[in-house]
Amino acid sequence: MGPSGSGKSTVGLALAERIGALFVDGDDLHPEANVAKMAAGVPLDDVDRMPWLQLVGATLQESPNIVIACSALKRRYRDAIRAEAPDAFFGELSIARRTLAERMLSRGEHFMPASLLDSQLQTLEPLREDERGIRIDESADVATAAARIAEAAAA
């Protein structure tokens, strides 16, 4: 979990490969209307997000061995996922704004414009102590982040 540009897809895929799981990019679960809205530079609101988050949770629940890259920026968004998949484990990728902006500007064909970064950071509520998950800072490379998440999820 984390804002756009945090490396969710890259770390998620590495994690899935490490543990022999199916990988799903949560972006692929968005309805076309959400993608069009974000591509136009308009942030999603909770009415847009909730059906998508419920689908993320339902997809998690479908398989005992699956990794889904998903922003899940607010506690209530993670709660919506957990309502469908109570055992969901979250790996939060904590990356500095400058790094996020550089990453977003460097990727060419992604629908999420860098202009929405600040709205994502304003929305972000880091994992709380009572949530099942781990926070990984940007000092960890992809392999290290995947290893730490796998280890914490297995504990």
KAPE-V725312 format. One record per pair of residues at least 4 apart in sequence whose C-alpha atoms are under 7 Angstrom apart, sorted by the first residue. I is the first residue (numbers start at 1). J is the second residue. D is the distance in Angstrom with one decimal. If there is no record, write none. Layout:
# KAPE-V725312
{{I & J & D} {I & J & D}}
This chain:
# KAPE-V725312
{{1 & 8 & 6.2} {1 & 69 & 6.4} {1 & 70 & 5.3} {1 & 71 & 4.5} {1 & 72 & 5.6} {1 & 90 & 6.5} {1 & 91 & 5.8} {1 & 92 & 4.7} {1 & 93 & 6.2} {2 & 6 & 6.0} {2 & 8 & 6.9} {2 & 71 & 4.7} {2 & 72 & 6.7} {2 & 73 & 6.1} {2 & 92 & 5.7} {2 & 93 & 5.5} {2 & 94 & 6.9} {3 & 71 & 5.6} {3 & 73 & 6.9} {3 & 120 & 5.9} {3 & 121 & 6.8} {4 & 117 & 7.0} {5 & 100 & 5.0} {5 & 103 & 5.6} {5 & 104 & 5.4} {6 & 93 & 6.0} {6 & 95 & 5.9} {6 & 100 & 6.0} {7 & 11 & 5.9} {8 & 12 & 5.6} {8 & 69 & 5.3} {9 & 13 & 5.9} {9 & 25 & 6.3} {9 & 69 & 5.5} {10 & 14 & 6.3} {11 & 15 & 6.0} {11 & 142 & 5.5} {11 & 145 & 6.8} {11 & 146 & 5.8} {12 & 16 & 6.1} {12 & 23 & 7.0} {12 & 67 & 6.3} {12 & 68 & 6.7} {12 & 69 & 5.8} {13 & 17 & 6.2} {13 & 23 & 5.9} {14 & 18 & 6.1} {14 & 143 & 6.8} {14 & 146 & 6.0} {15 & 19 & 6.3} {15 & 146 & 4.6} {15 & 150 & 6.8} {16 & 20 & 5.6} {16 & 21 & 4.5} {16 & 22 & 6.0} {16 & 23 & 5.7} {16 & 67 & 5.8} {17 & 21 & 6.3} {21 & 65 & 4.9} {21 & 66 & 5.0} {21 & 67 & 6.6} {22 & 65 & 6.5} {22 & 66 & 4.7} {22 & 67 & 6.2} {23 & 66 & 5.9} {23 & 67 & 4.9} {23 & 68 & 5.9} {24 & 67 & 6.3} {24 & 68 & 4.8} {24 & 69 & 6.6} {25 & 68 & 5.6} {25 & 69 & 4.9} {26 & 56 & 6.7} {26 & 68 & 5.9} {26 & 69 & 5.2} {26 & 70 & 4.9} {29 & 52 & 6.7} {30 & 34 & 6.1} {30 & 35 & 6.5} {30 & 52 & 5.8} {31 & 35 & 6.7} {32 & 36 & 6.1} {33 & 37 & 6.1} {34 & 38 & 6.2} {34 & 44 & 6.9} {34 & 48 & 6.6} {35 & 39 & 6.0} {35 & 111 & 6.7} {36 & 40 & 6.2} {37 & 41 & 6.7} {37 & 42 & 5.4} {38 & 42 & 5.1} {38 & 43 & 5.8} {38 & 44 & 6.8} {38 & 111 & 6.7} {38 & 112 & 5.8} {39 & 111 & 4.8} {39 & 112 & 5.6} {39 & 113 & 6.4} {41 & 113 & 6.3} {41 & 115 & 6.6} {41 & 116 & 6.4} {43 & 116 & 6.5} {44 & 48 & 5.7} {44 & 49 & 6.5} {45 & 49 & 6.3} {46 & 50 & 5.8} {49 & 53 & 6.0} {50 & 54 & 6.1} {51 & 55 & 6.2} {52 & 56 & 6.2} {53 & 57 & 6.2} {53 & 77 & 6.7} {53 & 80 & 6.2} {53 & 81 & 5.7} {54 & 58 & 6.1} {54 & 80 & 6.1} {54 & 81 & 5.7} {54 & 84 & 6.5} {55 & 59 & 5.9} {56 & 60 & 6.2} {56 & 81 & 6.4} {57 & 61 & 6.2} {57 & 81 & 4.2} {57 & 82 & 6.4} {57 & 84 & 4.7} {57 & 85 & 5.2} {58 & 62 & 6.3} {58 & 84 & 5.3} {58 & 85 & 6.5} {60 & 66 & 6.3} {60 & 85 & 6.2} {61 & 84 & 6.7} {61 & 85 & 5.0} {72 & 77 & 5.4} {72 & 78 & 5.5} {73 & 77 & 6.7} {73 & 123 & 6.3} {73 & 124 & 4.6} {73 & 125 & 5.9} {74 & 78 & 6.5} {74 & 123 & 6.5} {74 & 124 & 5.6} {74 & 125 & 4.9} {75 & 79 & 6.1} {75 & 125 & 6.3} {76 & 80 & 6.1} {77 & 81 & 6.5} {78 & 82 & 6.1} {79 & 83 & 6.0} {80 & 84 & 6.9} {81 & 85 & 6.0} {82 & 86 & 4.4} {82 & 87 & 6.9} {82 & 88 & 6.0} {89 & 132 & 5.3} {89 & 133 & 5.1} {89 & 153 & 6.4} {90 & 132 & 6.5} {90 & 133 & 4.3} {90 & 134 & 6.4} {91 & 133 & 5.6} {91 & 134 & 5.1} {91 & 135 & 5.9} {91 & 149 & 6.0} {92 & 134 & 6.1} {92 & 135 & 4.6} {92 & 136 & 6.0} {93 & 135 & 6.2} {93 & 136 & 5.1} {93 & 137 & 6.0} {94 & 135 & 6.8} {94 & 136 & 5.9} {94 & 137 & 4.7} {94 & 138 & 6.1} {95 & 99 & 6.7} {95 & 100 & 6.5} {95 & 137 & 6.2} {95 & 138 & 5.1} {96 & 100 & 6.3} {97 & 101 & 6.1} {98 & 102 & 6.2} {99 & 103 & 6.2} {100 & 104 & 6.1} {101 & 105 & 6.1} {101 & 114 & 6.3} {102 & 106 & 6.1} {103 & 107 & 6.5} {104 & 114 & 5.5} {105 & 114 & 6.2} {116 & 120 & 6.4} {117 & 121 & 6.3} {118 & 122 & 6.1} {119 & 123 & 6.2} {120 & 124 & 6.1} {127 & 131 & 6.3} {134 & 149 & 6.6} {134 & 152 & 6.8} {136 & 145 & 6.4} {140 & 144 & 5.5} {140 & 145 & 5.5} {141 & 145 & 6.0} {142 & 146 & 6.1} {143 & 147 & 6.1} {144 & 148 & 6.1} {145 & 149 & 6.2} {146 & 150 & 6.1} {147 & 151 & 6.1} {148 & 152 & 6.1} {149 & 153 & 6.0} {150 & 154 & 6.2} {151 & 155 & 6.4}}
